[in-house]
Amino acid sequence: MRVITAGLHRLLDFVTIAGFAVAPSVLGLAGFAASLSYVLAAVHLTLTLLTHFPGSAARPVSLALHGAIELAVGVALIVLPWLAGWGGTARMFYVVAGAVILGVWALSAYRAAAV
């Protein structure tokens, strides 16, 4: 069931951006894990600002494409810690971030007709 509207999804995107931006400082991430978190904050901000949410000005990224990108990112974040050899806080952060993104993806209405 798709219960998260496009408007709520957009708000959650900004919460996600803030989470990625502050995670290195709050969680003590270092090295590539910290740098990636900052990059993900910037990329997610760019994606959100370029997405055509219903009721907003025309933008080049459709809501459906936005959803497809988030699906791929969610899966990638869950797998990444094992590929990078991370343990501890970095592993937990990226697995939880990926799971949350997938949860929001599963509950979001990405088709304009379903919003």
C-alpha positions in Angstrom: 0.0 0.0 0.0 1.4 3.4 -1.0 0.6 5.7 1.9 3.3 8.3 1.6 2.2 11.1 -0.7 4.6 13.0 -3.0 4.5 16.0 -0.7 5.4 13.9 2.4 8.0 12.1 0.4 9.6 15.4 -0.6 9.8 16.4 3.1 11.3 13.0 4.0 13.9 13.5 1.3 15.1 16.7 3.1 15.2 14.7 6.4 17.3 12.1 4.6 19.6 14.8 3.2 20.1 16.3 6.7 20.8 12.8 8.1 23.5 12.1 5.6 25.0 15.6 6.1 25.3 15.2 9.9 26.0 11.5 10.2 29.8 11.8 10.0 29.9 14.3 12.9 27.2 12.7 15.0 28.3 9.0 14.5 32.1 9.6 14.2 32.3 8.3 10.7 35.7 8.8 9.1 37.5 8.3 5.8 35.5 7.0 2.8 32.4 6.3 5.0 32.3 10.0 6.0 33.1 11.3 2.5 30.4 9.1 1.0 27.8 10.4 3.5 28.5 14.0 2.4 28.4 13.0 -1.2 25.1 11.2 -0.7 23.7 14.3 1.0 24.6 16.4 -2.0 23.4 13.9 -4.6 20.1 13.4 -2.8 19.6 17.2 -2.5 20.3 17.6 -6.2 17.9 14.7 -7.1 15.2 16.2 -4.9 15.6 19.7 -6.3 15.5 18.3 -9.9 12.4 16.1 -9.3 9.0 17.2 -10.6 6.8 16.7 -7.6 3.1 17.3 -8.2 2.2 21.0 -7.7 5.8 22.1 -8.3 7.3 23.8 -11.3 8.3 21.5 -14.2 11.6 19.8 -13.5 13.6 17.3 -15.5 13.4 14.2 -13.2 10.0 12.4 -13.1 8.7 11.1 -9.8 8.9 7.6 -11.2 12.5 8.0 -12.1 13.2 9.5 -8.6 11.7 6.3 -7.2 13.7 4.0 -9.4 16.9 5.8 -8.3 16.0 5.5 -4.6 15.3 1.8 -5.0 18.8 1.3 -6.5 20.4 3.4 -3.9 18.6 1.7 -1.0 19.8 -1.8 -2.2 23.3 -0.5 -2.8 23.6 1.0 0.6 22.7 -2.3 2.3 25.3 -4.2 0.3 28.0 -1.5 0.4 29.4 -2.2 3.9 30.4 -5.7 3.0 31.9 -4.7 -0.3 33.9 -2.0 1.5 34.8 -4.1 4.4 33.2 -1.9 7.0 32.1 -3.0 10.4 30.8 -1.3 13.5 29.1 2.1 13.2 29.7 2.6 9.5 28.2 -0.8 8.6 25.2 -0.2 10.9 24.6 3.4 9.5 24.6 2.4 5.9 22.5 -0.8 6.4 19.9 1.2 8.4 20.0 4.1 5.9 19.4 1.7 3.0 16.6 -0.1 4.8 14.9 3.2 5.6 15.2 4.4 2.0 13.7 1.0 0.8 10.9 1.4 3.4 10.1 4.8 2.2 10.3 3.6 -1.4 7.9 0.8 -0.7 5.4 3.1 0.9 5.6 6.0 -1.5 3.2 6.8 -4.4 5.6 7.5 -7.3 2.9 7.8 -10.0 1.1 11.1 -10.3 -2.2 9.3 -10.6 -1.6 7.5 -7.3 -0.7 10.7 -5.4 
